[in-house]
Amino acid sequence: MRKSVMVTLLSAVALTGCTETEPGQAVPPAGGGQAASGPQAPSAAIPPRPREIKLDGVDPCKLYSQAQLDQIKVKRQRNKTQDGDAFKGSPQCLMDGVDGPASFDYEVWAITSEGFEPWLSGKRNVQARLVSVDGFPAADYHIRGSGGAFDCATAVGVANGQQLMVVFRPTRNAFSQDQMCQKSEEAATLAMQTLKILK
């Protein structure tokens, strides 16, 4: 993976707002739902999740069947443990894909040290939008003012204090911001479908 890009992303602990097309759907910021307390409370009301799915002990690379990998055009997977300060110790799955002339990376994180709500708090250097992924509240986000379409991350609120995060990053600017968020949402939706079966 491109280490400098990873360092930039992780040092900001941030990424940005995207699409409301399938598989994720925009959720209106209204109605009573869960909200995190404290300085990182989200700026929009978050609807309740259908149930809690804990990520403890989850291998992110095992959240995709071969058919699902084929669907998102992933050719290679490898496990990694985050050794940087942001979400240190979180298991990751790094995935490389090719679709015609376009090549891209996915990162799938099982984060058990923080929920997804801080991405929506307005206190991080990100542009974020509340969406729904497979019935669970989620955030699409990227670094604010990054000056171009570099990536999109989708963080799914699977449980209190935990999030499943999927980052989509093309190797060149072959996708618009909306297209990148569609890709991260699609991969997050597939992972959630498997996670529901495993848990």
N, C-alpha and C positions, 0 to 999 in steps of 0.2 A: 504494500500500500504506500501511497505517497505520504511519508512521515511528516513533512512540513505542513501539509494540509491537515493531517490529524492533530498536530500540535496546535495549529491555529484554532481548530474547532474546539478542542478540549480545553485550551487555556481560556476561552470565552465561556466554556461550558454552555454552548449555545449553537443554534442553527436557524428556518423561518416559514412564514405563513404561505399557505398554498391553496389547494383546490377543494372544491366541494363536489367533485364528480365521484362516481363509483370507483373502487369499492368503499372508500370512506365517504361519509356524507356530512355536510356542515350541520352543526347543532346550534340552534338559536340561543343567544345568551340570555335566556329568560327561563322562568320556572324554578321551583325549589329543587335544589340538588346539593351534592356534597361540595364543600369548599374547604381548602386547607386553611389552617389558622396561622397567625403570626405574620411576619414581614413578607413571606413569599406567597400570601394568599392570592388566588387567581382573580383577575379583574372581571371575569364572566362567571355566571352561575354554572356549575358543572352538574349535569344529570347523573343520577346514581348508576353505578355499574350493575349489570344483571346478577353478578355474583363475584366473589373474590377467587382469584386463581394465583396462588403463590408461586414465585419463580425460584424458590430455594431448591438447589440441586438440579436445576434445568440446564441441559446442554443445548445452547441455541442452534447448533448444527443439526440436532435431531428433530427440529421443529418443521422440517421440510421433507416430504416424500420425494422420490425421484420424479414422479409426475408433476409435482409442484415446482421442482427445480427446472424441469423442462418448460413449464408454463412461463416462468420469469427469465428463461434463457440463461440460467446459471450453469457454468461448465466446471467450476472447481470450488470446493469448500475447504476451510482450515480453521481449527480452533485457536484461540488466543485468550490470554487473561490480561485485562487492562492493567498496565503497570504505571500509568501516569496518575496524577493527583485526582483528576475527575473520575469519580466512580471506581476508584482503585480496587482491584480484585474482582471486578465484574467479569463473568465469562462472556466472550464474544465469539461470533462466527463471522469470518471474513469470506466473502463469496465474490467470485469473478464471473462476469457474464459477457456474452457477445450476441448482438442481434443485427445481422447484416453488417454494415460498415461501422456500426456503433458498438463501443465497448464500455463497460461500466463496472462499478464495484457496489456491493451491498455490505453493510455492517449490521449485524443483529446482536443486540446487547440484552442480557438478562440482569437488570439492575435492581438490587434488593436494598439499597441504601437511601433511596429517595423516590417519592412518587412523581407523577408527571405534572402535577399542578404548578410547580414553580416556572415552567416554560410559559405559562399563561399569566404570570403575575405582573408583567410589565417592568420587572426589576432586573431582567437579564437583557443582554445586548442581542436580542432576537426579535424578529417579526414572527408572530405566532397566531394560529387560528385554531379554534375549538372545532373538532370534527368527531365523527363516530366511526369506529372500526370494529366490524363484526358485533355491533351492539354495545361496545365498550366506549366510554369517553376517551378521547385522545387529542393530541395536539400535533399539528404540522408546523414546522418551524425551520428557519435558517438564520444565519448571522445577519443582523441589521446593517444595511449600508454596505453589503459585500460588493456592490457595484456590478453584479452580473449573476447569471444563473449557474451556480456551482454545485449545488446539492439540495436535497430536502431530507429532513428527518421526520419520522412519525413516532411519537411516544404514546403508548397505550397504557391507560391507568388500570392495570390488571388487579391491583390490591392496594390497600393502604400502605404507603411508603415504598411501593414497588412500581416499576414500569418496564414494559417491553419496548425497546427502542430499535427502529430500523432506519438506517441511513442509506439513501441512494445517491451515488456520485458518479457521473459520467467522466470518462477520461478526457473528453473535450466537450465544448459547448454544443452538443448535438441535440439537446433537449431544452425546452422552455421550462420555466419554474413550475408551471402547472403540470407539465408532463412528468417532471421529476417527482413531484408530490403524488401524482397518480401511481408512479412506480413504487414509492416507499409505502404508500397505503396498501397497494395490492400485495406486496410482500408481507406487510404486517398482518393483513387479513388472512393470508394463507398460514402464517405462523400461529395466529390465534385459533384457527380451525383445528390445527394439530394439538395445540396446547389444551384446548377444551377436552380432547379425547384422552390425552395423557393424564390430566388432572381431574 
